[in-house]
Amino acid sequence: MKIALIGTGRIAWHLGKRLKSKGLAVSQVLGRTTSNVQALAAHLGSNASSSWADIAPDTDWVLIAVKDDAIDDVAAALSAYVPMALATHTSGATPGTVLSPFFERYGVFYPLQTFSHERSPVWSKIPFCVDASNDSDLLFLKKMAKTIGNLVYQVDDEQRKQLHVAAVFANNFANHCFSVAAQILDKHDLPFELLHPLMEETLAKALQDSPSSMQTGPAIRKDHDTINRHLSLLETEPLWQQIYAVMTESIQK
């Protein structure tokens, strides 16, 4: 099987390395930035190119791991050279049908995780959300996901876009709250480590039961005196004050 990996971002790096470690070598890495393509290809022992025309005509699987707003342009360019290949993207927010004008065989291969260069993913704990335009390709993607990881779910476009919104709340927004908390502490010469046990317990409780049933704090208690004191403390940071007020209102509803 010939796999062409499109893109050189964090997902591309991690997926490429994982595929290689499982004996599913990436035959080609393609992307727009030559230096990045060459770096990833060298790491994977793959051929490298910054020209779409160089994709091998007998490529079986085109794994597109690029920014969401570039997926359709990349797919359009590649389909001229490998129209019969299975093309998939790795996006949680973009429907698989974005590939349908360009490929007869298309799908989604979405690992639901946040990736960074500094940390190695625990693949056995990462859910893979897959979908495809036909049953045989769906079966193939399920097998690939099972080989790479452990948790495999068939998730259609409608389900996946709702899942992605939920993931933004659970990950991106939660992490931003951590960042705000760290900045507040830093301004008052307090270490962020003070919050680590609280953060760990909050996550443990949320994983144990319904998060809404585990909600604590002044908002759920409707402790207006404490809420007003907090809002006063945030007067020098009106955006944080607004976030606090909106979050409080949302909890109380």
N, C-alpha and C positions, 0 to 999 in steps of 0.2 A: 504494500500500500504506500502510495506517495502522498505525503502531507505537505501542503504549502501553508506556512504560517505568515499571516499578513499583519504587520505592525511590530513595534519594538518597545511598547510601554510595559508597565508592571505586569499586567495580565499575560501578555505575550511571553515575557521572560519566564514567569512561573509555570505557565502551561507548557512551554517548550521544554523546560528542564524536567518537568514531571513526565511528559510523554517519552522523553529520551530515557529516563530512569526505568520506565516500564517496557522498554524495548520497542517503542513506537517512535522511531526516529523521524524527526522533521527533515524532509529532503531539501526544502528551500525556505529561506526567510526573505520576504520582500517588504519594502517600505520606502518612504520618500526620502529619508535622511540617510545618506550612504554610510556615514560613520557609525550610526546606531545599528543599521542593518548588519554591517560587517562585524560589529562587536558581538551581537547576539548569535549570528551564524557561526562565528568562530567558537563560541561557547558550546553550541549544539553540534558542531561538526557538520554544518549544513552549507549548501550553496547560498550565496548572497546576491541580491540585485535590488537596485532602486528603480528598475524599469519594469512595469507591469508586463510588457511584451516578452520578458525573459521567463515567465512562468512556464514550467514544463507542460507540454500539451497533454501528457498522460497523467497529470495530477488527478488523484482520486478525491481528496478532501481539501477544500479551501477553508482554512480556519481564520476568519477575519476578526482580529482583536485590535480595533482602532477606535478612535473617538466616535461617539454616536453620530455626530453631524457629518462624518466622512464616510459612513458605511455605504450609502447608496452610490456615491461617486466611485468608490473603490470597486464595488460590485459591478458597476457598469463597465469600468475599464477592464476588469479581469474576465468578464463573461465573453469578451470578444476572442479570447485565447483558449479558455477551458469551459465551453458552454455545457458540457456533459458532466462536469464534476459536481459533487455535493458541496454546496456553499453554506456555511453557517457563520453567524456572528455570536459574540460573547456578551452582548448588551442585555441588561435587565429592563431598560426603559424603551427600547426600540422593538417594534413588532417584527416577527420573522418575515412577514409579507413584504417588508421593504426590499427583500431580495427577489421577490417573485417576478418583477419585470425583466430580470436579467438571467435568472437560473430556473430551469424546470425543477431541479432538485435543490431544495433549500431547507434550512432549519435554524434552530437556536441551540447553542451549547453554552449555558450561562452558569458559571460557578458563583453561588451567592456568598461572597466574602469580600472583605476589604483587603487589598494587597499592598504591600510596601516592599521596597528593595531590602530593607533592614531585617525583615522577619521572614522565617521559613513557614509556609502554610502547613497546617496539620490537615492533610488531604482527607483523612478518614472522617473528619468532622464537617467537611464542607458539602452542603447540598448542591447537587448539579441539577439544574432545571433544563430539561431538554424538550424539544418539539421538532417535528419535521413534516414535510409536505406529503410523505407517503410512509406506509407502515414499515417497509424494509429499511429505509434510512432512519426511521425512528428507532428501530431495533438496533441498528448499528451504533447510533449515538448513545443509546442506553448502555451498550456493551463498552464503549469507549469510556463513558463516565464511570462505570463500575470498575473498570481497569485502573483508572486514574485515582478514583476515590472510593466511596462506599455508599453514600446516600444519593439516590437517583430518583427524581420525580418528573413525571410528564406534566408540564405546565403550559397552557396555551397562552396566546398573546394577551387576552383580556385578563387572565389570572396574573400573568407575569407583571403587567404594568401596575396592578394593585399591590403586588408583592414588593415591587421596587419602591413605591411610595412608602410602604410600611418600613422597608429597610432604611430609607433616608431618615425617618423618625428614630428608629432604633439605633442607628449607627452615626450618621453624620450630625444630626441635631443633638444627640446625646453627647457626642464628642465635643461639639461646640460648647455645650453647657460645662463640660469638664474644663475646657479652655478658659471660659469666663471665670469659673471658680478659681482656677490657678492664678489668673491675673489679679483677682480680688485679694487673694492671700499674699501674693508677691508684693503688692502695694503696701501691705502692712507687716512685712518681714516675717511671714508665716510660711512654713514649708508645705508644699502640696501633699507630701506624704501623710500629713494629718488626716486627709480625706480618704486615703487608700482603703482602710478597713470598712469605712462607710460605703464606698463604691462597690467593694467586693460583696458586702452583705446585701446591698440593693439588688445587684445582679443575681445573686444566689436566690433571693426571695422571689424575684420575677420569674426565674426559671422553675421554681418550685410550684408556683400556683399562678392564678390569674394576676397580672400586674395591677389591675385596678383594685383587686381585693387587698393588695399589699400596700396601697398608697398610704403614706403618713405625711406629717408636716403641717404647717400652719394653714395652708389652703384648705385641705380636707377637713381640718378641725374648725375652719372659719374663725381663726384667731385673728381678728381684725387689728388688734393693737400691735401684734408682732408683724403682720403684713405691712401696716403703715410705717412702722419703724424701719423695716427693710427698704421700703420704697424711698424713704427719706435718705437712707444711707446711699442709695443709688442715684441721687439727684445729679451728681457730677458725671454720670454715665447714662444719659437719657435713653440710649438704645437698650442697654441692659435693663433699665427700669421698665421700659416698655415690654421687653421679653418677660420679665418677672410678672408684670400685671396681666399679660395675655395668658401665660401659663397658669397663673392662679385662677383666672376666670375659667379656663378650660378644665382644670381639675375640679372646680366647684360645680361644673355642669354635669 
